[in-house]
């Protein structure tokens, strides 16, 4: 039995590991806004800060309003976001709350999974499935050069670089839907 995988955020690390460990079980792999090994330092909050924010839900909610965080997430400061894009970002942010059921997983993702992904510990040369990497231009968590360097290590990789949208690819729902459907359908 083979599996098609579409993973987002920190699950990307798990998807890459699965594809590397079991190449015959993964037909296609989609990585959206991946956290990949970087040439520079990742702009991630320190683990102790994540622990505090995970316990203080109101503080975490406040961080979603900080202009620098909005720019990281949406690709533009709040004042420059179109109303539809701001509404989409607010809807995405709302899915984080209540955080309590996912608190331990959130801290684990930052403390363990992100460190694993950034340390480049996955033998991606063993991945034989076609991989589609979708990312926004000027993304801070996976800059263009790092995505290109990573995709060159894969035997069959395609990249789709969107001209806007930040880490959560705001304003690109239809483009994303079409790209993923076309990519997955090509493997049938």
Secondary structure per residue as TSV (DSSP state, phi and psi in degrees):
chain	resnum	aa	ss	phi	psi
A	1	X	-	360.0	134.7
A	2	X	-	-110.3	161.6
A	3	X	E	-131.2	138.8
A	4	X	E	-98.6	133.8
A	5	X	E	-123.0	130.6
A	6	X	E	-121.8	111.0
A	7	X	E	-120.2	145.5
A	8	X	E	-125.4	148.7
A	9	X	T	60.7	-136.8
A	10	X	T	-69.7	-15.7
A	11	X	H	-67.6	-13.5
A	12	X	H	-59.5	-41.4
A	13	X	H	-58.5	-44.4
A	14	X	H	-65.3	-41.8
A	15	X	H	-64.1	-42.9
A	16	X	H	-62.9	-42.3
A	17	X	H	-62.9	-43.6
A	18	X	H	-59.9	-46.6
A	19	X	H	-64.2	-35.0
A	20	X	H	-73.3	-40.4
A	21	X	H	-78.1	-30.7
A	22	X	-	-133.0	66.1
A	23	X	G	-58.5	-28.4
A	24	X	G	-79.9	-9.3
A	25	X	G	-98.9	-6.4
A	26	X	E	-121.4	117.4
A	27	X	E	-86.9	-39.0
A	28	X	E	-149.2	150.6
A	29	X	E	-137.5	128.6
A	30	X	E	-113.5	127.5
A	31	X	E	-116.8	111.9
A	32	X	E	-102.0	127.2
A	33	X	S	44.5	58.9
A	34	X	-	-74.1	151.7
A	35	X	-	-95.5	108.3
A	36	X	-	-117.9	165.8
A	37	X	-	-56.5	133.4
A	38	X	-	-113.4	149.6
A	39	X	S	-72.4	-30.6
A	40	X	S	-110.0	-160.4
A	41	X	-	-90.8	136.4
A	42	X	-	-74.7	134.1
A	43	X	-	-81.1	61.2
A	44	X	-	-106.0	147.7
A	45	X	-	-67.8	149.8
A	46	X	-	-64.7	152.2
A	47	X	H	-54.9	-44.6
A	48	X	H	-58.7	-36.1
A	49	X	H	-66.7	-39.3
A	50	X	H	-64.1	-40.4
A	51	X	H	-60.1	-44.2
A	52	X	H	-64.4	-48.2
A	53	X	H	-62.7	-35.1
A	54	X	H	-68.0	-25.3
A	55	X	H	-92.6	-21.2
A	56	X	-	-115.2	81.2
A	57	X	H	-53.9	-39.0
A	58	X	H	-61.6	-41.0
A	59	X	H	-64.2	-40.2
A	60	X	H	-62.0	-44.4
A	61	X	H	-59.8	-42.1
A	62	X	H	-60.3	-35.9
A	63	X	H	-63.3	-26.0
A	64	X	T	-70.6	-8.2
A	65	X	T	-103.1	-9.8
A	66	X	S	-69.1	126.9
A	67	X	H	-51.8	-39.9
A	68	X	H	-66.2	-36.4
A	69	X	H	-71.3	-40.9
A	70	X	H	-60.9	-42.9
A	71	X	H	-63.7	-40.7
A	72	X	H	-61.9	-45.9
A	73	X	H	-71.6	-47.0
A	74	X	H	-103.6	-10.1
A	75	X	S	86.7	1.9
A	76	X	S	-154.8	151.2
A	77	X	-	-66.4	157.9
A	78	X	G	-52.1	-40.3
A	79	X	G	-65.8	-20.7
A	80	X	G	-99.9	-1.5
A	81	X	S	-80.7	134.6
A	82	X	-	-64.9	156.9
A	83	X	H	-57.5	-44.2
A	84	X	H	-60.7	-40.2
A	85	X	H	-68.7	-40.7
A	86	X	H	-63.3	-41.2
A	87	X	H	-63.8	-41.5
A	88	X	H	-63.7	-43.5
A	89	X	H	-62.8	-43.3
A	90	X	H	-62.0	-39.1
A	91	X	H	-65.9	-40.8
A	92	X	H	-64.6	-46.2
A	93	X	H	-60.6	-36.3
A	94	X	H	-63.5	-25.0
A	95	X	T	-70.0	-12.2
A	96	X	T	-77.3	-17.4
A	97	X	-	-114.2	142.4
A	98	X	S	-72.3	144.8
A	99	X	-	-83.8	-24.6
A	100	X	G	-46.2	-45.4
A	101	X	G	-65.0	-20.3
A	102	X	G	-115.3	10.1
A	103	X	H	-55.8	-52.9
A	104	X	H	-61.8	-41.3
A	105	X	H	-65.9	-37.0
A	106	X	H	-62.7	-46.3
A	107	X	H	-66.6	-42.2
A	108	X	H	-60.6	-43.3
A	109	X	I	-56.1	-46.0
A	110	X	I	-74.4	-41.0
A	111	X	I	-76.5	-34.9
A	112	X	I	-115.7	-56.2
A	113	X	I	-65.3	-46.8
A	114	X	H	-62.0	-41.7
A	115	X	H	-62.1	-41.6
A	116	X	H	-62.3	-46.1
A	117	X	H	-63.8	-45.0
A	118	X	H	-69.2	-27.4
A	119	X	T	-78.6	-5.4
A	120	X	T	59.6	50.4
A	121	X	-	-93.3	-3.1
A	122	X	S	-94.3	128.7
A	123	X	-	-76.5	76.3
A	124	X	G	-65.9	-15.9
A	125	X	G	-64.8	-17.8
A	126	X	G	-85.7	-3.1
A	127	X	-	-81.1	119.4
A	128	X	-	-104.6	-16.3
A	129	X	S	-70.0	146.6
A	130	X	E	-61.3	139.7
A	131	X	E	-123.7	132.5
A	132	X	E	-110.1	121.1
A	133	X	E	-108.0	118.9
A	134	X	E	-111.2	128.8
A	135	X	E	-151.9	158.8
A	136	X	E	-91.5	143.7
A	137	X	T	-58.7	145.0
A	138	X	T	64.9	21.5
A	139	X	-	-64.7	138.8
A	140	X	S	-85.5	-31.2
A	141	X	S	-82.4	-21.0
A	142	X	S	-146.7	78.3
A	143	X	-	-59.5	154.8
A	144	X	H	-47.3	-51.2
A	145	X	H	-62.5	-36.7
A	146	X	H	-69.3	-38.5
A	147	X	H	-63.9	-43.9
A	148	X	H	-63.1	-43.8
A	149	X	H	-62.9	-42.2
A	150	X	H	-67.2	-46.2
A	151	X	H	-64.8	-29.7
A	152	X	H	-66.6	-21.1
A	153	X	T	-82.6	-11.4
A	154	X	S	-93.5	148.2
A	155	X	S	-72.1	-27.1
A	156	X	S	-148.2	87.3
A	157	X	E	-124.0	142.5
A	158	X	E	-125.0	146.6
A	159	X	E	-120.9	144.0
A	160	X	E	-123.9	109.1
A	161	X	E	-103.1	114.4
A	162	X	E	-84.0	144.6
A	163	X	S	-76.7	-8.3
A	164	X	S	-157.2	172.0
A	165	X	-	122.9	-14.6
A	166	X	T	63.0	-163.8
A	167	X	T	-62.9	-34.5
A	168	X	T	-96.0	9.2
A	169	X	T	57.1	43.1
A	170	X	T	-54.9	138.6
A	171	X	T	80.1	14.9
A	172	X	-	-126.0	21.0
A	173	X	H	-55.2	-51.5
A	174	X	H	-66.7	-40.5
A	175	X	H	-61.7	-44.7
A	176	X	H	-62.6	-48.2
A	177	X	H	-57.0	-48.3
A	178	X	H	-64.5	-44.6
A	179	X	H	-62.5	-43.9
A	180	X	H	-68.4	-44.8
A	181	X	H	-60.3	-47.4
A	182	X	H	-60.8	-43.1
A	183	X	H	-64.3	-47.2
A	184	X	H	-68.1	-38.4
A	185	X	H	-64.9	-31.0
A	186	X	H	-63.7	-20.7
A	187	X	T	-91.9	0.6
A	188	X	-	-85.0	360.0
